[in-house]
Amino acid sequence: MRARTLVTAGSLMLAALAFAGAALADGGGFSPVEPASPNAERISTTYWFIFGFAAAIFLVVEIALVVFIVRFRNRGRSREVEGPQIRGHLNLELAWTAVPVLILVAIAIFAFYELPGIKDVPAAGASGSQLQVGVEGQQFYWQYTYPNGVIAIDRMRVPVGRPVRLEVTSPLDDVIHSWWIPALGGKIDAIPGHPNHTWFEATKPGTYTGQCAEFCGIQHTAMLATVEAVPSSQFDSWLAAEARAQTEGTSDLGAQEFNGVCAKCHGLSGKGGVGPDIASSATIQDRQSLDTIVREGLDLMPAVGAGWSDRQMDALSSYLQKRFGNGG
């Protein structure tokens, strides 16, 4: 009977370890994504530090549980007969009081040591000064505004090795969103009328993805975010060229707005989805009507362009006329 109990308990523990190992190997959310920013690195380090304590406590508790089950099991005695009565064990009681306190103190000290490096924005990086980008969460897209006025939808381009400070907010008549690129740092809420800030510094070129981490409406799952990190010189050239293109009306801003804002409800071909068919609608060909709908909303449609500049509206109107004018 004793051997059978030990075998069963051992099998259950091995099965649990096997499933945990499979989840880890498959990247099933068991561990954080590979960090690509110093603050994300600190978050990952804190995670593994706390996880180590949790795993150790789990093993101690489960092993002790199995040992106690085996040692103090019913050895054939009647249910009416009480087992051995054990009262008091001063050293054991002191240990299970003091050890958890020491563990919590160690975790708190480590977390407060890592916190400044997660929250505080460095003054400059190896490739130059700090870059500030405005991040505005709206139903159901992200709008990025650079210091020279360049606007991007859903996809942010940044230089490698340069701290990027994000001023994150949401329009007053919108809802709460949450900006999160796991490889680049922690989540930060975009709260209407209440600016927040976070930062990251991409350590290598690449494309990093994430999405809104706060349920914000029917198209929440479509509110994706992408950060493309490129060499600093390439970024500077792109930013200057994009500023000229958006000023002259030759950029792809209109396409970004349609694909990132309109198409999520009306479909990439404008044939409808969550929203109605707009491809054959005369409304989108009339600038005044388009301005009113985009900036103020209509029926169930939110004011997706609340706060948009005339330049943004010009870009969208021009793109819609080219794409869907005269039946497309």
C-alpha positions in Angstrom: 0.0 0.0 0.0 2.8 2.4 0.9 4.7 1.7 -2.3 1.6 2.2 -4.4 0.9 5.6 -2.7 4.5 6.8 -3.4 4.3 5.7 -7.0 1.0 7.5 -7.5 2.3 10.7 -5.9 5.5 10.5 -7.9 3.6 10.0 -11.1 1.4 13.0 -10.5 4.4 15.2 -9.8 6.3 14.0 -12.9 3.2 14.6 -15.0 2.9 18.2 -13.7 6.5 18.8 -14.5 6.1 17.4 -18.0 3.2 19.6 -18.7 5.0 22.6 -17.4 8.1 21.8 -19.5 5.9 21.4 -22.6 4.3 24.8 -21.9 7.7 26.4 -21.5 9.1 24.8 -24.7 6.1 25.8 -26.7 6.1 29.4 -25.5 2.6 29.0 -24.2 2.7 32.0 -21.9 4.8 30.2 -19.1 7.6 32.7 -19.4 8.0 36.3 -20.6 9.0 37.0 -24.2 12.6 37.7 -24.9 13.3 41.3 -23.7 14.6 43.8 -26.3 14.8 46.8 -24.0 16.5 47.5 -20.7 13.3 48.1 -18.8 11.8 44.9 -20.2 15.0 43.1 -19.2 14.4 44.2 -15.6 10.8 43.1 -15.7 11.9 39.7 -16.9 14.6 39.4 -14.2 12.0 40.3 -11.5 9.6 37.7 -12.9 12.2 34.9 -12.7 13.4 36.0 -9.3 9.9 35.7 -7.9 9.2 32.6 -9.9 12.2 30.9 -8.2 10.8 31.5 -4.8 7.3 30.3 -5.9 8.8 27.1 -7.4 10.8 26.4 -4.3 7.8 26.9 -2.0 5.7 24.7 -4.3 8.2 21.9 -4.1 8.6 22.2 -0.3 4.9 22.2 0.3 4.1 19.4 -2.1 6.9 17.1 -0.9 5.9 17.8 2.7 2.3 17.0 1.8 3.2 13.6 0.2 5.5 12.8 3.2 2.7 13.6 5.7 0.1 11.6 3.7 2.3 8.6 3.7 3.6 8.8 7.3 0.3 9.6 9.0 -2.0 7.6 6.8 -4.7 5.4 8.2 -3.0 2.1 9.0 -6.1 0.0 9.1 -7.5 1.5 12.2 -11.2 2.2 12.6 -12.6 5.6 11.7 -13.7 6.1 15.2 -10.2 5.8 16.5 -8.2 9.0 16.6 -4.6 9.0 15.3 -1.5 10.1 17.2 -2.0 13.6 18.6 0.8 16.0 18.0 0.8 19.3 19.9 3.4 22.0 19.6 6.8 22.3 17.9 8.4 25.6 18.7 11.2 25.5 16.2 8.9 24.5 13.4 6.4 27.2 14.2 9.1 29.8 14.4 10.5 28.6 11.0 7.1 28.8 9.1 6.6 32.3 10.5 10.1 33.7 9.9 10.9 32.2 6.6 7.8 33.7 4.7 8.6 37.1 6.2 12.2 36.8 5.0 11.1 35.8 1.6 8.7 38.7 1.3 11.4 41.1 2.5 13.8 39.7 -0.1 11.2 40.1 -2.9 10.3 43.6 -1.8 14.0 44.7 -1.7 14.7 43.2 -5.1 11.5 44.8 -6.7 12.3 48.3 -5.3 15.9 47.9 -6.6 14.7 47.1 -10.1 11.8 49.6 -10.1 13.7 52.8 -10.9 15.3 51.2 -14.0 11.8 50.1 -15.2 10.0 53.4 -14.6 12.6 56.2 -15.0 13.5 57.3 -18.5 17.2 57.6 -19.3 18.4 61.0 -20.4 20.1 59.7 -23.6 21.3 56.5 -25.3 24.4 55.5 -27.2 23.0 56.8 -30.5 21.8 60.2 -29.4 19.2 62.1 -27.4 15.9 61.0 -26.1 13.0 60.7 -28.6 9.5 61.7 -27.5 6.5 60.2 -29.2 2.8 60.9 -28.4 0.7 57.8 -28.2 -3.1 58.2 -28.4 -5.4 55.2 -28.0 -8.8 55.5 -29.8 -11.4 53.0 -30.8 -9.8 51.0 -32.3 -6.3 52.1 -33.3 -3.1 53.7 -32.0 -2.0 57.1 -33.3 1.6 58.1 -32.9 2.8 61.7 -33.2 6.5 62.6 -33.5 8.1 65.9 -32.4 8.2 67.2 -36.0 4.5 66.6 -36.5 4.7 63.3 -38.4 1.7 61.0 -37.7 1.6 57.2 -37.9 -1.2 54.8 -37.4 -0.7 51.5 -35.5 2.9 51.2 -36.6 5.6 53.1 -34.7 9.1 53.4 -36.2 12.0 54.1 -33.7 15.8 54.3 -33.7 17.8 51.5 -32.1 19.8 52.4 -29.0 17.9 55.7 -28.3 15.5 56.0 -25.3 12.0 56.6 -26.5 9.6 58.4 -24.1 5.9 57.8 -24.7 3.3 60.2 -23.6 0.2 58.0 -23.6 -3.4 59.3 -23.4 -6.9 58.9 -24.9 -9.5 61.5 -26.0 -11.9 62.7 -23.4 -14.9 61.1 -25.1 -13.1 57.8 -25.7 -12.5 54.8 -23.3 -9.5 53.4 -21.5 -7.0 51.6 -23.6 -3.7 50.0 -22.6 -0.5 50.1 -24.7 1.7 47.1 -24.4 4.6 45.7 -26.5 5.8 42.8 -24.2 9.3 42.7 -25.6 9.8 46.5 -24.9 8.4 46.9 -21.4 5.3 46.9 -19.2 1.7 47.9 -19.9 0.6 51.5 -19.6 -3.0 52.7 -19.6 -4.2 55.3 -22.0 -6.8 57.1 -19.9 -9.0 59.9 -21.3 -7.8 63.3 -20.1 -5.0 61.8 -17.9 -1.6 61.5 -19.7 0.7 58.7 -18.6 4.2 58.0 -19.7 6.5 55.0 -20.2 9.6 54.3 -22.2 11.8 51.8 -23.9 15.1 51.6 -25.7 15.2 49.0 -28.5 18.5 47.1 -28.2 18.5 45.6 -31.7 16.7 46.1 -35.0 13.5 44.2 -35.5 9.7 44.3 -35.4 8.0 44.0 -32.1 4.2 43.4 -31.8 1.6 43.8 -29.1 -2.0 45.0 -28.7 -4.4 46.9 -26.5 -4.4 45.1 -23.1 -7.6 46.7 -21.9 -11.0 45.6 -23.2 -12.2 48.6 -25.1 -15.1 47.6 -27.2 -16.3 45.2 -30.0 -13.1 45.6 -32.1 -10.7 45.3 -29.1 -8.9 42.4 -30.7 -8.2 44.4 -33.8 -6.4 47.1 -31.9 -2.9 45.9 -32.6 0.4 47.8 -32.1 3.7 47.3 -33.9 7.1 48.9 -33.2 9.7 48.8 -36.0 13.3 49.4 -34.7 15.8 50.5 -37.3 19.3 52.0 -37.2 19.4 55.5 -35.9 20.7 57.1 -39.2 17.9 55.3 -41.2 15.3 56.5 -38.7 16.5 60.1 -39.0 16.3 60.0 -42.8 12.9 58.4 -42.7 11.5 61.0 -40.2 12.7 63.9 -42.3 11.4 62.5 -45.6 8.1 61.5 -44.0 7.6 65.1 -42.6 8.1 66.5 -46.2 5.7 63.9 -47.7 3.0 64.5 -45.2 3.3 68.3 -45.6 3.1 67.9 -49.4 0.3 65.3 -49.3 2.4 62.6 -51.0 2.7 60.2 -48.1 0.8 57.0 -47.4 -1.0 58.6 -44.4 -4.4 58.2 -46.0 -3.8 54.5 -46.6 -2.6 54.1 -43.0 -5.8 55.8 -41.7 -8.1 53.7 -43.9 -6.3 50.4 -43.1 -5.8 51.1 -39.4 -9.0 53.0 -38.6 -11.8 52.4 -41.2 -11.1 48.9 -42.5 -11.2 47.3 -39.0 -15.0 47.8 -39.1 -15.8 48.3 -42.8 -13.4 45.7 -44.3 -10.3 46.2 -46.4 -12.4 46.4 -49.5 -15.0 48.7 -47.9 -17.7 46.1 -48.3 -18.7 46.0 -44.7 -18.2 43.9 -41.6 -18.9 45.2 -38.2 -19.8 48.4 -40.0 -21.8 49.0 -43.2 -20.6 48.9 -46.8 -18.9 52.2 -47.6 -17.3 51.3 -50.9 -20.4 52.3 -52.8 -21.5 55.2 -50.5 -21.5 58.7 -51.8 -21.0 60.0 -48.3 -17.3 59.2 -48.3 -16.9 61.3 -51.5 -18.4 64.4 -49.9 -15.7 66.1 -47.8 -18.1 67.9 -45.4 -20.1 64.7 -44.7 -16.8 62.7 -44.3 -15.5 65.3 -41.8 -18.7 65.2 -39.7 -18.8 61.4 -39.5 -15.1 60.8 -38.8 -14.8 63.6 -36.3 -18.1 63.4 -34.5 -19.2 59.8 -35.1 -22.6 58.5 -36.3 -25.1 56.2 -34.5 -23.0 53.3 -33.2 -19.8 54.5 -34.9 -17.5 56.3 -32.4 -15.8 59.6 -33.3 -12.7 57.8 -34.7 -11.1 61.0 -35.9 -11.9 63.2 -32.9 -9.0 65.7 -32.8 -7.7 64.9 -36.3 -6.1 67.8 -38.1 -7.2 69.1 -41.5 -4.0 67.5 -42.9 -5.2 64.1 -41.6 -8.6 64.6 -43.0 -7.2 65.7 -46.4 -5.1 62.5 -46.5 -8.1 60.3 -45.8 -10.4 62.1 -48.1 -7.9 61.9 -51.0 -7.2 58.2 -50.4 -10.9 57.3 -50.3 -11.6 59.3 -53.5 -8.8 57.5 -55.3 -9.7 54.1 -54.1 -13.5 54.2 -54.2 -14.3 57.2 -56.5 -16.4 56.3 -59.5 -17.1 52.8 -58.2 -13.4 52.2 -57.3 
